[in-house]
Amino acid sequence: MRARVSSTYVLAALVVLGVALNGPLVRAVGSSARLQTAVTIFSGVFVQAVPFLALGVTVSGVIAAFVSPALLRKVLPRDEIAAIGVAGIAGMALPGCECGVVPVARRLTEQGAPGSVALAFMLSAPAINPVVLIATAVAFPGEPGMVVARFTGSLATACTVGLLWSRIGRPAWLLPRTARHEQRVTGRSRWEVFTETARHDLLQASAFLVLGAAAAAALHVLVPPSWYAHLSGKMAAAILVMAVLAIVLALCSEADAFVASSMSALPLLPRLVFLVVGPAVDVKLFAMQAGAFGRQFAIRFAPLTFAVALVCGSITGFVCLGGAR
């Protein structure tokens, strides 16, 4: 009988290979300043995300093992619109970045939650949890409007995307083919279901996190460090460029406020859009969502989320930050 090579063995082999080639890799990176920068960005994105990814897959395992569809239906309002609002507010209860909430959202859909509700939670959790809001307040001292605007804009983005998805979304666009995984966990104890689900989600999400972090690092070294200085006074262009930059930098939501605050040459409004768009859609998230829900879902979901986050961030900024400040 032919032995099956699992993803765990592949991961272990890659780790061993990396250790064995440590010397040549270090010399190759040290020979190029741009490569050093790319490695630093890759490491930063990955290291920032891993603890919250671990939290996310742990929650995902708990949901798979202990939350039945019947219980989920009792907690969520029967009305889908009300459930979307509840899911958006419930995002405050999961301190973590966007990486960790993707497997949680997938598990919610597999346990019977409407796709629109799971997506609203997936968008709100990394953007309005207390850790992110406190980090934003620390990064922008003396600007309480930034905290209010980020909370309002991000919550509006999550709920708006959820409402739109409830109207235009299709179940076939969202649910991945998980029959094999479900077969492996059916009939086991809750502890076995928890450990198997968490291991499965961690390995899968980590693989796409690596791909997304690598893409973010590659794009980061191509962006001139002084580009934003030329955007001062060009509000529309600054908003659009900062929104696109949030996508390619793929920063963790716990750290992006400090990056935005360092861009002091720009008004607050474009920097707010950067903070609203980033946790909702970026290259890292696109890769992880494609792995969790399928490429066809990510291709449809990312443009919708970008457009809604751009509009919600801009409107909220004009209201909460006094216009073009």
N, C-alpha and C positions, 0 to 999 in steps of 0.2 A: 504493500500500500504506500502510495506516495505521500510523504510528509508535507504538511501545509506550513508555509513560511508566513507567520503573522507579522503585523506591523510592529509588535514589540521587539521581535528579533531584528527587524530592519533598523529600528531606532538604536538598539544596542550596537549593531554593526557599524552604524554611522558614527556613534560616539567613540568606539574603539578606533575607527579609521582616523577620526579627528585628532585623537591623542597621539596616534602613531606618526601622523604627519605634522605634528605641532611645530617642529623646527622649520621645515620648508615653508609652512604657511606664515609663520611670524616673519621670516625673511622677505617673503613676497609682499606682505602688507607693509613692512617697514620701508620698502624701496619706493613707495608711491604715497605722496601726501594726500592725494584725492582718495586713494584706496583706504588710507588710515581714517579719513573722515567718514567714508562710507561704512567701515566696520564699526566705528564709534556710534554712528546713527543706528545701525542695525542692532547693535548690542543694547543701546538705550531703549529702543522701541520694544525689543524682546524682553529685556529684564524688567522694564516697567510693567509689561503686560502679564508676565507669567504668574505672579501672585494672585492677580485678580482672575486670570484664567482658571487657576486652581480653585478659587472660590466659586467661580461659575459652574465648573463641572461637578463640584461637590453638591451645590444646590440642585443641579440637574439630576444627579444620582438620587438625592433625597426625594425629588419630585417623582422620579420614575418608580421608586421603591415604596413610597408612603402616601403619595397623593393619587387617589383614584379619580377617574372621570366623574363619578358621582359627587365626590367631595368638591371637586373643582366647580362643578355646576352649582353647588350650594353657595360657594364663596362669591362667585361672580354673579352680578345681576343678570337676569334672563334677557333683558333688553340689551341688544348688542351695543347700541350707542352708549348706554349707561356703563356697560362693562368696559368699553374703551376708555371712558373717563376715569373709572376706578383703576384700571391697569396703568394709566398714565401717572396718576398720583402714587400708586403703589411702587413706582420706580424709586421713590425716595427711600424705600426700605432696604435696598441692596447696594451698599457702598462698594463700588468697583468700577472698572473701566468697561468700555464697549466690548472688549475681547471676551470677558467672562460671561456676558449676558447672552451671547449668541446661542450657545448650547442650551441655556435655560429657556430661551424663546422656542427653540426647536422642540424641547421636551414638553413645553406647555401645549403646543399644537398636537403632539402625539398623544397627549392625555386628554384631548377633547376640547381645549379652548379654541375659540374661533381664531383664524389667522390674523384678523385685524386687531384683536385684543393682544395676542402675543407680540405682534409687531409694535404696537403702541408701547407696551412694556419694554421691549428691546431698545426702543429709541429714547425712552425717558430715563431709564435706570442709570446709564452712564453720565447723564447730563444734569440731573437735578438732585442727585443724592447729596447728603450733608458734606461728605468729604470734598466733592467738587465745588460746592458753593463756598465752603470755608476757604479753600485754596484760591478761589476767585477773589474773595474779600481781602485775603492777604496780598495777592498779586496787585490789586488795585486799591491801595489804601486811600481813603478820602473820596472814593467813588462808589457809594452804596448802590447807585443806579445800575452799575454793571452787574451786580449780583441779582438784583430784581429783574433786570432785562434778560440776563442769561436764563434764569429760572422760567420766566414767562415765555420767552421765545422758544426754548427747548420743549417745554410742556405743550405749547401750541403746535410745534412741529410734530411731536409724537401723536397727539390726538387728531390733528388734521390728516396725517398720513394714515392713521388707523381708520378714520371715517372714509377717506377716499378708497382705501383698500376694501372696505366692506361693500363699496358700491361697484368697483371695477375689478377687484381681485377674483381669482378662481382657485379653488382648492388644489387643482392639479399644478398650479404654478408654484405652490409653497411647499408641499409635503415631499420629502425625498423618498427614495425607495429604501425602506429600512426593514423589509421583511426578514432578511437574514439575521439582522441584529435582534429583532424582536423575537425570532425563533430561539435564539441563544438564551434569552433571559426569561422566556416563558417557563413556568413550572418550577422556578427556583425560589429559594428563600429570599426574604427582603434584603438581607445583607448581601447575598450573592447578586441580586439585581442591582443594588447600589454600587457595589465594587465593579461589576462588569460594565454598567452604564457609564460610571465615572471614568474608567480606564479607556473605554471606547471613545468617549467624547474628548478626553484629554489628548489622546494620540491623534485623532482626526483634526481637532481644532489647532493643536500645536503645529501640525504640518502646514496648514494654511496660514497660520500666524507667521511661520518662517518665510513663506513665499511673499506675504504682504510686507513684512519688515524688510526683506531684501529689495522689493520694489520701491519702498519708501526711501531706503538708503541710496539707491541708484538715482532716484529723482532728486534727492536732496543735494547731492554734489553738483548737479547741473544748474541749480538756482543761484544767481549771483547774490552775495550777502547784502548788497546795498540797493537792491531793486526797489524796495518799498519807499525809499527816500524820494524817488521821482514821482510817486503817486500822490504826494501831499497836494491837496487842493483839487484833486480830480476824484470827487466822491464816488460817482458811478463806477469808474474804472477800478478804484481802490476796493470797493465792495466786491466786485466780481473777481478780482485777482486774489484777494484774501480768501474768498470762498474756495477758489481752485487750489490755493496753497494749502488750505486745511485738508483737502483731499490727498494731496501728494505727500505732505509731511507725515500724516498718519500718527499724530501724537496721542499719547494716553490722555484721557480727559482729566486726570488728576494733575497733569503737568502742563497742559496747553495754555492755561491762564498766565503762567510765568513767561512763556514764549511771547504771547500776545502783548503783555505789559512791557516787554523789552522793545517793542516796535513803536517807540514813543513819537516817531516822526509822523505817524498816521493818526487821524482822528479816532475817537472811541468807537464810532459806528462801524467802520470796517473791521475793527478788532473784535467787536461783538459778533459780527457775522462769522468771523473765523471760529469763535467759540461755540456758536450754535451749529454750524455746518460740520465741524470736525468730528464730534461724537456720533453724528448721525450717518455720515458717509465718508469713507476714505478708501485708499487702495487696499489697506490691510483688512478692513471690514468687508470690502467687496470679495476678497479672496476667501475669507472665513464664511461669509454668507453663501457663497457659491458651493463651498464644501458642505455646509449644513443643510441647505435647502435646494441646491442645484443651480447650475449656471443660468438657466432660463429665468429663475426667480431673481437672481442678482441683476441680470441685464434689465429687467423691468423695474425692480425696486430702487436701484441706485439713482437713476435719473429723476424718478418721482420724488424721492427723499431730498435730493439736492435742490430741486426747484422749490419745494415746500419750505425747506430750511432757509434758503436764501430769502424768500419772501417774508417768512415769519421773523427772521432775524432783523431784516431791514425795517419792517414796520415797528417791531418792538423797540428797536434802537431809536427811531424817530420819536416815539412816544415817551420812552423812559429816560433817554439821554439828551433830550432837548434838541433833536434834529441832527445837524451835521457836526456836532461837537466831536 
